[in-house]
Amino acid sequence: MTDFFESYQPGLDSPPASLTAIVPSDSADLPRATRAINVSSAGVVRVTTVNGDEAQVYVAAGIAFPLRARRVWATGTDATGIVGLS
């Protein structure tokens, strides 16, 4: 496959290049910070941001929600099918 953009440096306004299925955890950070999250079933997602802020956010199904998260908590999260875009 040819990638015409492989020699370009990606920025925060570039489309995500990686997808990671997220299993919410009260004890473990994500393997890499997200640039956005997507869910298959809408609901609340409790997160810790890369800056250390903790909050619950509502995420609609099928919409990339821009969010630099380092942890998605099991407690306080009811959305399902969570995917991290980075």
Sequence and secondary structure as in RCSB ss.txt:
>XXXX:A:sequence
MTDFFESYQPGLDSPPASLTAIVPSDSADLPRATRAINVSSAGVVRVTTVNGDEAQVYVAAGIAFPLRARRVWAT
GTDATGIVGLS
>XXXX:A:secstr
   TTTTS   TTS    EEE    SS   SS  SEEEBSB EEEEEEETTS EEEEEE BT  EE  EEEEEST
T   BS EEE 
